[in-house]
Amino acid sequence: MLVAKSDTGQYISLAAPWEKNDLFTMRKEQNFFCTTCNGEVQLRLGEKRIWHFAHRSAHSCDIEIEPESAYHLSGKIQLYHWAKKTNKNVQLEPYIKNIKQRPDILVETYSGKRIAIEYQCSTLSHATFSKRTNQYYRIGITPIWILGGNRIRRLSHSIVQLQSFDWLFAKNADRFHQLSILYFCPTSKQFIYLTDLIPYSSTKTLTSLKIYPQESFPFSYLTDFQKNIRVSKQNDWLIIKKHWRYSNTSFKKSYAHHYMNKVFQTLGTPLSLFPSEAGFPTPYHFVVETPSYLWQSWILIYFLHLQSNQPFHLKQLIISFETLVRKRVFTLRRLPQVKNNDLSLAIRGYLYFLCKLEIIGQINEETFIKRRKVICPQSIEQAYKGDQQLLSTYFKRKEI
């Protein structure tokens, strides 16, 4: 921690420009105490780590204490000074008693809005993340979670690796139902926005990466980032669909893959020849963690038993899909900060896409009708050609 109380009740912030000799003298003459639990803390003035306060090893605080690396402490200090430049009141590590929370930074803007900045470099459980977030909202504080830049794992210029923990930080980015995640790197003094997040597996995601020097990143971007930097990912997605078709011959696969492989075997078709109409990043597809070619193929096959012009209800499809989720065939992604992250939106988004392809039609808000049969390709070559034609049409219409 960077803030503690002295014997006299004075708050000592290590974000201030202290001389080391002054802190050495203070440490000899005074004791220091946690601002949360009043337990005694040590002032550590090492050469390798950033100066900080720490509880005695056997002490338990009133709030959950996470280990803070030098990277984390440095980022917290930089974010504190950055926020102070353009806001009415900024506090470092204040203790909010009624919710027993101590945000890294608490900001009051000139418009009167209160914002808690949480700079997160270590892993949190989903339960802890949700609890903290909900507590802030309950007392009228908007939480802004920023991930440490050292968590970014780039696999290529447009592909990153995101774990389920990273997805907790995803937020709605714009009107195109796209998501973004914000990072900050104290080493390079840069904010990094991952936008247009298009996951194609449980851990791999297509994205557009935008880097801002700290001094040119407005504070308003924390709550209102609407930069539209959408870039066509047609070629990237075509490569991904090729990978899905080729990788179906490998041995290490998920339960969803094994399940759908058996489904396709009953049709006398290998899974690698899934319909070209499956595997698209349709609106809200990110709600489902299972790769889209699997769950969308299941929806297409769900129609095969229907006769042409036979209606079906969205609710029936959702119930059947939820049954497979409960059986752990398909997996949903945890997105606590994303508005409208319901499974029904992902399914509806795909059905609307099928309507545009005239595979199905829409009778009313909840009822659809089968228009034509979906045909699986007869060869990999035919599959590639179908993928290319459909993707060209899809991206030309700017569906994503």
C-alpha positions as CSV (number, residue, x, y, z in Angstrom):
1,M,0.0,0.0,0.0
2,L,1.1,3.6,-0.6
3,V,-0.8,5.4,2.2
4,A,-0.7,5.0,5.9
5,K,-1.3,7.0,9.1
6,S,1.4,8.2,11.5
7,D,1.4,8.3,15.3
8,T,-0.1,11.8,15.1
9,G,-2.9,10.8,12.7
10,Q,-1.2,12.4,9.7
11,Y,-1.8,10.6,6.4
12,I,1.5,9.8,4.7
13,S,1.3,9.2,0.9
14,L,4.3,7.8,-0.8
15,A,3.1,9.2,-4.1
16,A,4.4,12.5,-2.8
17,P,7.9,13.6,-3.8
18,W,9.7,12.4,-0.6
19,E,13.5,12.4,-0.1
20,K,14.6,9.0,1.1
21,N,16.6,10.5,4.1
22,D,13.4,12.2,5.3
23,L,11.5,8.9,5.2
24,F,14.3,7.1,7.0
25,T,14.2,9.7,9.7
26,M,10.4,9.5,10.0
27,R,10.6,5.7,10.2
28,K,13.0,5.9,13.2
29,E,10.8,8.4,15.0
30,Q,7.3,7.2,14.3
31,N,5.1,4.2,13.9
32,F,2.7,3.8,11.0
33,F,-0.8,2.3,10.8
34,C,-3.2,0.9,8.2
35,T,-5.9,3.4,7.2
36,T,-8.4,0.5,7.1
37,C,-7.9,-1.6,10.1
38,N,-5.5,0.5,12.2
39,G,-3.1,-2.4,12.4
40,E,0.6,-1.5,12.5
41,V,2.4,-1.5,9.1
42,Q,6.0,-1.3,8.1
43,L,7.5,1.4,5.9
44,R,9.7,-0.4,3.4
45,L,12.4,1.6,1.6
46,G,14.3,-1.0,-0.4
47,E,16.4,-0.4,-3.5
48,K,14.7,-2.9,-5.8
49,R,11.0,-2.3,-5.1
50,I,9.0,0.9,-4.9
51,W,8.7,2.3,-1.4
52,H,5.5,1.1,0.2
53,F,3.8,0.2,3.5
54,A,3.1,-3.5,4.4
55,H,1.2,-5.2,7.2
56,R,3.2,-7.4,9.5
57,S,3.1,-10.9,8.1
58,A,0.8,-12.4,10.7
59,H,-1.7,-9.5,10.5
60,S,-5.2,-9.8,8.9
61,C,-6.8,-6.7,7.6
62,D,-10.5,-5.8,7.4
63,I,-10.3,-6.0,3.6
64,E,-8.9,-8.6,1.3
65,I,-5.2,-7.8,0.8
66,E,-3.6,-8.7,-2.6
67,P,0.1,-8.8,-3.1
68,E,1.3,-5.7,-5.0
69,S,4.3,-6.0,-7.3
70,A,6.6,-3.1,-8.2
71,Y,4.8,-2.9,-11.5
72,H,1.4,-2.5,-9.8
73,L,2.6,0.1,-7.4
74,S,4.3,2.1,-10.2
75,G,1.1,2.0,-12.3
76,K,-1.0,3.1,-9.3
77,I,1.2,6.1,-8.7
78,Q,1.2,7.1,-12.3
79,L,-2.6,6.8,-12.6
80,Y,-3.0,8.9,-9.5
81,H,-1.0,11.8,-10.8
82,W,-2.6,11.5,-14.2
83,A,-6.1,11.7,-12.8
84,K,-5.2,14.6,-10.6
85,K,-4.5,16.8,-13.6
86,T,-8.1,17.1,-14.8
87,N,-10.4,16.3,-11.8
88,K,-11.8,18.2,-8.8
89,N,-10.7,15.7,-6.1
90,V,-8.5,12.6,-6.3
91,Q,-7.6,10.3,-3.4
92,L,-5.1,7.5,-3.3
93,E,-6.2,4.3,-1.5
94,P,-9.1,5.9,0.5
95,Y,-11.0,3.5,2.7
96,I,-14.8,3.5,2.1
97,K,-16.1,2.2,5.4
98,N,-19.8,1.4,4.5
99,I,-18.7,-1.1,1.8
100,K,-15.3,-2.0,3.3
101,Q,-13.6,-1.2,0.1
102,R,-10.3,0.6,-0.6
103,P,-10.1,1.5,-4.3
104,D,-6.7,2.2,-5.7
105,I,-7.9,5.7,-6.7
106,L,-11.1,7.6,-5.9
107,V,-12.0,10.4,-8.3
108,E,-14.6,13.2,-8.0
109,T,-15.0,14.9,-11.4
110,Y,-16.0,18.6,-11.8
111,S,-19.4,17.4,-12.8
112,G,-19.8,15.7,-9.4
113,K,-19.4,12.1,-10.7
114,R,-17.5,9.7,-8.4
115,I,-15.3,7.1,-10.1
116,A,-13.3,4.3,-8.4
117,I,-10.2,3.3,-10.5
118,E,-9.1,-0.3,-9.8
119,Y,-5.7,-1.1,-11.4
120,Q,-5.6,-4.9,-11.5
121,C,-2.4,-6.8,-12.2
122,S,-3.0,-10.0,-10.3
123,T,-5.8,-12.5,-10.8
124,L,-9.2,-12.2,-9.0
125,S,-12.0,-14.7,-8.7
126,H,-15.2,-13.9,-10.6
127,A,-17.0,-13.7,-7.2
128,T,-14.6,-11.1,-5.8
129,F,-14.7,-9.1,-9.0
130,S,-18.5,-9.0,-9.1
131,K,-18.8,-8.3,-5.4
132,R,-16.5,-5.3,-5.6
133,T,-18.1,-3.9,-8.7
134,N,-21.6,-4.2,-7.3
135,Q,-20.7,-2.6,-4.0
136,Y,-19.4,0.5,-5.8
137,Y,-22.5,0.8,-7.9
138,R,-24.7,0.4,-4.8
139,I,-23.3,3.6,-3.3
140,G,-23.3,5.6,-6.5
141,I,-19.7,5.1,-7.5
142,T,-18.8,4.1,-11.0
143,P,-16.0,1.4,-11.0
144,I,-13.4,1.6,-13.8
145,W,-11.2,-1.5,-14.0
146,I,-7.9,-1.2,-15.8
147,L,-5.7,-4.2,-16.4
148,G,-1.9,-4.2,-16.2
149,G,-0.3,-3.9,-19.6
150,N,1.9,-6.9,-18.8
151,R,-1.1,-9.2,-19.0
152,I,-1.5,-8.6,-22.8
153,R,-0.4,-11.7,-24.7
154,R,-0.1,-11.0,-28.4
155,L,0.0,-14.0,-30.8
156,S,0.1,-11.8,-33.9
157,H,-0.6,-8.3,-35.0
158,S,-4.4,-8.8,-34.7
159,I,-4.7,-11.9,-32.4
160,V,-4.4,-11.9,-28.6
161,Q,-4.8,-14.5,-25.9
162,L,-7.5,-13.8,-23.4
163,Q,-8.2,-16.0,-20.4
164,S,-11.6,-16.1,-18.7
165,F,-10.2,-13.7,-16.1
166,D,-9.4,-11.1,-18.8
167,W,-13.0,-11.2,-20.1
168,L,-14.3,-10.0,-16.7
169,F,-12.9,-6.6,-17.7
170,A,-14.6,-6.4,-21.1
171,K,-17.1,-3.6,-21.6
172,N,-19.4,-2.4,-24.3
173,A,-17.4,-0.2,-26.8
174,D,-19.9,1.1,-29.3
175,R,-23.2,0.7,-31.0
176,F,-22.0,-2.3,-33.1
177,H,-22.3,-4.6,-30.0
178,Q,-18.5,-4.8,-29.8
179,L,-16.4,-5.0,-26.7
180,S,-13.2,-3.4,-25.4
181,I,-10.7,-3.9,-22.6
182,L,-8.4,-1.2,-21.2
183,Y,-4.8,-1.7,-20.1
184,F,-2.2,0.5,-18.7
185,C,1.6,-0.1,-18.8
186,P,3.6,2.0,-16.3
187,T,6.9,1.0,-18.0
188,S,6.0,2.5,-21.3
189,K,3.6,5.0,-19.8
190,Q,0.9,4.0,-22.3
191,F,-2.8,3.1,-22.2
192,I,-3.7,0.2,-24.5
193,Y,-7.3,-0.3,-25.7
194,L,-8.2,-3.7,-27.2
195,T,-11.4,-3.0,-29.2
196,D,-13.5,-5.0,-31.7
197,L,-13.0,-8.1,-29.6
198,I,-14.0,-11.1,-31.8
199,P,-13.2,-14.4,-30.0
200,Y,-12.9,-17.5,-32.1
201,S,-12.0,-19.9,-29.3
202,S,-12.1,-20.0,-25.5
203,T,-8.7,-18.2,-25.3
204,K,-8.0,-16.6,-28.8
205,T,-9.4,-13.4,-29.9
206,L,-9.2,-11.1,-33.0
207,T,-8.8,-7.5,-32.0
208,S,-7.8,-4.0,-33.0
209,L,-5.2,-2.6,-30.7
210,K,-4.9,1.1,-30.1
211,I,-2.0,2.6,-28.0
212,Y,-2.2,6.1,-26.4
213,P,0.7,7.8,-24.6
214,Q,-0.4,8.6,-21.1
215,E,-0.2,12.4,-21.6
216,S,-2.6,12.3,-24.7
217,F,-5.2,10.0,-23.2
218,P,-8.2,12.1,-21.9
219,F,-9.7,11.1,-18.6
220,S,-13.1,11.0,-20.3
221,Y,-12.0,8.0,-22.3
222,L,-12.4,5.9,-19.2
223,T,-16.2,6.2,-19.3
224,D,-16.9,7.3,-22.8
225,F,-14.6,5.6,-25.3
226,Q,-16.4,5.8,-28.6
227,K,-13.5,5.8,-31.1
228,N,-14.6,3.8,-34.1
229,I,-11.4,2.1,-35.3
230,R,-13.1,-0.8,-36.9
231,V,-10.9,-2.6,-39.5
232,S,-12.1,-5.3,-41.8
233,K,-11.1,-8.8,-40.6
234,Q,-12.3,-10.7,-43.6
235,N,-8.9,-12.3,-44.4
236,D,-8.2,-13.1,-40.8
237,W,-11.6,-14.8,-40.4
238,L,-11.0,-16.8,-43.6
239,I,-7.8,-18.1,-42.1
240,I,-9.6,-19.0,-38.9
241,K,-12.3,-21.0,-40.8
242,K,-9.5,-22.8,-42.6
243,H,-7.9,-23.6,-39.2
244,W,-11.2,-25.0,-37.9
245,R,-11.6,-27.2,-40.9
246,Y,-8.0,-28.5,-40.8
247,S,-7.8,-28.8,-37.0
248,N,-10.7,-31.2,-36.9
249,T,-8.3,-33.9,-37.6
250,S,-6.2,-33.3,-34.4
251,F,-6.6,-35.3,-31.3
252,K,-6.9,-32.6,-28.5
253,K,-10.5,-31.4,-28.6
254,S,-13.2,-30.0,-26.3
255,Y,-16.4,-31.8,-25.2
256,A,-18.3,-29.6,-27.6
257,H,-16.1,-30.8,-30.5
258,H,-16.6,-34.5,-29.6
259,Y,-20.3,-34.0,-29.3
260,M,-20.7,-32.2,-32.6
261,N,-18.4,-34.8,-34.3
262,K,-20.9,-37.5,-33.3
263,V,-23.8,-35.4,-34.6
264,F,-22.1,-35.0,-38.0
265,Q,-21.3,-38.7,-38.0
266,T,-25.0,-39.4,-37.9
267,L,-25.3,-37.3,-41.1
268,G,-22.5,-39.3,-42.7
269,T,-20.4,-36.1,-42.9
270,P,-17.1,-35.3,-41.2
271,L,-17.2,-32.2,-38.9
272,S,-14.5,-30.6,-41.1
273,L,-17.2,-30.1,-43.7
274,F,-19.5,-28.1,-41.5
275,P,-21.8,-25.8,-43.5
276,S,-20.2,-22.6,-44.7
277,E,-23.1,-20.7,-43.1
278,A,-21.7,-21.6,-39.7
279,G,-18.8,-20.0,-37.9
280,F,-19.6,-16.2,-38.2
281,P,-19.0,-13.4,-35.7
282,T,-22.6,-12.4,-35.6
283,P,-24.0,-9.9,-33.1
284,Y,-23.4,-11.0,-29.5
285,H,-21.6,-14.2,-30.6
286,F,-19.1,-13.5,-27.8
287,V,-21.7,-14.5,-25.2
288,V,-21.0,-18.1,-26.1
289,E,-17.4,-19.2,-25.3
290,T,-17.7,-22.3,-27.5
291,P,-16.3,-21.6,-31.0
292,S,-19.0,-20.3,-33.2
293,Y,-18.6,-22.9,-36.0
294,L,-19.7,-25.6,-33.4
295,W,-22.8,-23.9,-31.8
296,Q,-23.9,-22.4,-35.1
297,S,-23.6,-25.7,-36.9
298,W,-25.8,-27.2,-34.1
299,I,-28.4,-24.6,-34.8
300,L,-28.3,-25.3,-38.6
301,I,-28.7,-29.0,-37.9
302,Y,-31.5,-28.3,-35.6
303,F,-33.5,-27.1,-38.6
304,L,-32.8,-30.2,-40.7
305,H,-35.7,-32.1,-39.3
306,L,-38.0,-29.2,-40.3
307,Q,-39.9,-29.2,-43.6
308,S,-39.6,-26.1,-45.8
309,N,-42.0,-23.3,-44.7
310,Q,-42.4,-24.9,-41.3
311,P,-42.4,-22.4,-38.4
312,F,-40.4,-22.7,-35.2
313,H,-40.2,-20.5,-32.1
314,L,-37.1,-18.8,-30.7
315,K,-38.0,-19.9,-27.2
316,Q,-37.9,-23.6,-28.2
317,L,-34.4,-23.1,-29.7
318,I,-33.2,-21.3,-26.6
319,I,-34.5,-24.0,-24.3
320,S,-32.7,-26.7,-26.3
321,F,-29.5,-24.7,-26.3
322,E,-29.7,-24.1,-22.5
323,T,-30.1,-27.9,-22.1
324,L,-26.7,-28.4,-23.8
325,V,-25.2,-25.6,-21.6
326,R,-26.4,-27.4,-18.5
327,K,-24.8,-30.7,-19.9
328,R,-21.6,-28.7,-20.4
329,V,-21.6,-29.3,-24.1
330,F,-21.6,-25.6,-24.9
331,T,-20.1,-23.0,-22.6
332,L,-21.1,-19.4,-21.9
333,R,-18.6,-16.6,-21.3
334,R,-18.8,-14.6,-18.0
335,L,-19.2,-10.9,-18.9
336,P,-20.2,-9.1,-15.7
337,Q,-19.6,-5.6,-17.2
338,V,-21.3,-6.1,-20.5
339,K,-24.8,-4.9,-21.0
340,N,-27.3,-7.3,-22.7
341,N,-25.1,-10.3,-22.5
342,D,-28.0,-12.8,-22.6
343,L,-27.8,-16.0,-24.6
344,S,-31.0,-15.2,-26.4
345,L,-29.3,-12.2,-28.0
346,A,-26.5,-14.4,-29.4
347,I,-29.0,-16.8,-30.8
348,R,-31.2,-14.1,-32.1
349,G,-28.2,-12.4,-33.7
350,Y,-27.4,-15.6,-35.6
351,L,-31.0,-16.1,-36.7
352,Y,-31.1,-12.6,-38.2
353,F,-28.0,-13.4,-40.1
354,L,-29.7,-16.6,-41.5
355,C,-32.7,-14.4,-42.4
356,K,-30.4,-12.3,-44.6
357,L,-29.1,-15.4,-46.3
358,E,-32.8,-16.4,-46.8
359,I,-32.2,-19.7,-45.1
360,I,-35.0,-18.8,-42.7
361,G,-37.6,-16.1,-42.6
362,Q,-39.2,-14.1,-39.7
363,I,-42.9,-14.2,-39.1
364,N,-42.8,-12.1,-35.9
365,E,-40.5,-11.2,-33.1
366,E,-40.5,-14.7,-31.7
367,T,-41.4,-16.9,-34.6
368,F,-39.3,-17.9,-37.6
369,I,-39.9,-20.2,-40.6
370,K,-37.5,-22.4,-42.6
371,R,-37.1,-21.3,-46.2
372,R,-34.5,-23.6,-47.7
373,K,-32.2,-26.5,-46.8
374,V,-28.7,-26.1,-45.6
375,I,-26.2,-28.2,-47.5
376,C,-22.8,-29.4,-46.2
377,P,-20.0,-29.0,-48.7
378,Q,-18.8,-32.3,-50.3
379,S,-15.0,-31.5,-50.1
380,I,-12.6,-29.2,-48.4
381,E,-12.1,-27.3,-51.7
382,Q,-15.8,-26.7,-52.0
383,A,-16.0,-25.7,-48.3
384,Y,-13.2,-23.1,-48.8
385,K,-15.0,-21.7,-51.8
386,G,-18.2,-21.4,-49.9
387,D,-16.5,-19.8,-47.0
388,Q,-14.8,-17.2,-49.2
389,Q,-18.0,-16.3,-51.0
390,L,-20.1,-15.9,-47.8
391,L,-17.4,-14.0,-45.9
392,S,-17.0,-11.6,-48.8
393,T,-20.7,-10.8,-48.7
394,Y,-20.8,-10.7,-44.9
395,F,-18.0,-8.3,-44.5
396,K,-19.0,-6.2,-47.4
397,R,-22.3,-5.6,-45.7
398,K,-20.3,-4.5,-42.6
399,E,-22.2,-7.0,-40.4
400,I,-19.4,-6.8,-37.9
